[in-house]
Amino acid sequence: MVSIGNLTLQDIEFLQAIKEINKQPDDYPNTDISNYNANSKNIRKTTDLNANQVSYRMGGNSNSRGFVDDGIISSADPMMLDDGGIGPRSAALTQDGRDMLDDAQAKMTTYAGISREEFKVLAEYVHSIRSVCEQKHDVDIDAMVTDDVTDHDITLWDIIFNNS
């Protein structure tokens, strides 16, 4: 069963593409060759996903991600085209799919319970500590870390936390 906790970045990219293509079909190619505007062909062109990754998430086969079975997307079989060819499989988000995508994107704005704004403040704080340590002790912390880190663990600890 698909849940927000087991969505991958590729899953989110796939679901986001479906949402955007169906919302703004005129902005994407090949939206007129399938039941839904978002289809495997234009999802591949607008994401970093390859054909197998899209097919796995699109459903319609026994080896699929489960988005259709779990009610995250509605998927339509390919339709016959005017030229006699077969169009691509297509999909739309269900309300559960839209809710799951919204929740996943909201959770992506935090890391370990820290908002982006809090993370930015922490990054600035770490930067200022680094600057003071480098100036006070005349060391290049990046050089110490890019060498063999284990040789410098005690030195870094002393400089940053023990004020030695």
Buried (B, 14 or more C-beta within 10 A) or exposed (E): EBEBEEBEEBBBBBBBBBBBBBEEBEEBEBBEBBBBBBBBBBBBEBBEBEEEBBBBBBBBEEEBBBBBEBBBBBBBEBBEEEEEEEBBBBBBBBEBBBEBBEEBEEEEEEEEEEEEEEBEEEEEEEEEBBEEBBEEBEBEBEEBEEEEEEEBEEBBEEBBEEEE
